[in-house]
Amino acid sequence: MKKTLKILVFLCLLGTSQYVYSHGTVIYPPSRIYNCYTNSSPVCEPCGDAVYNWMGVLQPHTNYGNHPAYVPDGQIASGGNGGPADFSCLDALTTDWPATTVNYGYIDVKWKNTAPHLTQYYKVYITQLNWDPTKPLRWNDLIEIGHVGKRPAEPFTTIRSYIPDSYAGKRAALVSVWQRDYTHSHEAFYSVSDIFVSGDVGCNTGDPIDVTFANNTDCTLQYYQNNDLKGSANAGGSYPTNTTVGSEWQARKTSGDLIDSFITACNQTTYSSSGQCDDNGCSDGDAVNVTFTNNTDCALEYYQNNDLKGSANAGGSYATSATVGSQWQARKTSGDELSSFTIVCDQATYNSTGSCNDGTGGCAPAYGPYPNYYMNGDIVSYSGHNYESLSDNLFNVTPGTAAHWWKDLGPCTANINSRVLNQEELSGELNFVAFPNPANDIINLQVFNPQSSSYTITIMTMDGRVLETMKLQVSEGSARVNQSIKLNKLSPGIYFVNVTSGKKTTTKKIIVE
């Protein structure tokens, strides 16, 4: 199939539903929705036709993986009902959910991704020992037992997890979260698998075991161990083998492309590879036409392997023919990197966003004379310098005239891009600018159009961990408020700043040097 046709189909799907191409669930131990799809039971009847959307338990936006904010306690199995169907049936408080018997120790939790995407992380949790399936499932009741970080787009992913032996003889639930790569989407998928942990001692890693690999795909598969070809199976066939518990295997298409990887587990007599493996799909190295859109406030240059390929002015774009899997960088004309990205299948556009003002040391909000009051740590600008207040309730003292009241932070540059300020100020939507960026010890925020009498500033790591939260009040009628933040507790790196007011949230990336 020609790449141009695939891109047109992709864009048509975008125009109809955001859920058509974004799907996946855990198939081992099977999730509730997958169990209902493959082995219907009375507890599944309230789900109705939702079972045919078994790959759609999701939230389309999680704000950098803030799952509890979008998926409330008691709605974890349904993913907060943010998907294409009504999945609230999955939150039923009952012991009737079919439970898969597993052994304690290592367990390989397997996701089947009907539309693979770049991944930020997968996480697997287990309920606490005293979990009661007739009570709402809560985030604070979960214990993380498995995790993998960034992954390429792949149809199957296995998360090696560990169930403590204290769970032997108990019923539990495994909760698994698939968070897409933040640079592409904040979409996340959720899965709850009911399990019963066997009380038997079970087998140990290295023990002999007989396994039959079933090929439930539409092509011939070859089975490898340690890169050695061991056997093959036609579509619908199987390959039996003698192996050991804990051994690693791969199922590959005859072209050599990986379709599945897995680790044999205790008492595992069969292992199934399923799904479509049509070779008409795209692979690394295939040609694809991509348009890089520059939604920043400065000119960007686009590099591949440190070679300059093209550029785009603010608000413009650069169109190019690239290859799937190729790595690119968007850099400011100063040479500083703004973002890096990898081209994936059917990617027609890539957006670079944010403010990239090249000024070094932007000026803080201007000092206002009496009766303005300043608190210890407040930052203002006056006569081309930034100053920090050294006292609470400081007023009627001009910066620069008394060193014990104001600390001189040095010269500043007041060339914050006025076009950005005007656009954001006039939009009527909650927004803010952060400057200077990159920053050292202090960063200044100008927040436009707060939506309520207060606003909250949250600083987070790249993986969504909250480092600091500040709740601030807004004077009645204010369309713009100023706030300076000390960064001396942050290590050099990239962080995200959220500003929330009312029901609106705006996020920007900051760099601490």
Buried (B, 14 or more C-beta within 10 A) or exposed (E): EEBEEBBEEBEEBEEEEBBBBBBBBBBBBBBBBBBBBEEEEEBBEEBEEBBEBBBBBBBBEBBBBBBEEBBBEBBBBBBBBBBBBBBBBBBBEEEEBBBEEBBBBBBBBBBBBBBBBBBBBBBBBBBBEEBEBEEEBBEEBBEEBBBBEEBBBBBBBBBBBEBEEEBBEBBBBBBBBBBBBBBBBBBBBBBBBBBBBBEEEBBEBEEEBEBBBBBBBEBBBBBBBEEEEBBBBEEEEBBEBEBBBBBEBBBBBEEEEEBBBBBBBBEBEEBBBBBEBEEEBBEBEBEBBBBBBBBBBBBBBBBBEEEEBBBBEBEEBBEBEBBBBBEBBBBBEEEEEBBEBBBBBBBBEBBBBBBBBBBEBBBBBEBEEEEEEBEEBBBBBBEEBBBBBBBEEBEEBBBBEEEEBBBEBEEBBEEBBEEBBEEBBEEEEBBBBBBBBBBEBBBBBBBBBBBEEEBEBBBBBEBBEEEBEEEBEBEEEBEBBBBBBEBEEBEEEEBBBBBBBEEBBBBBBBBBE
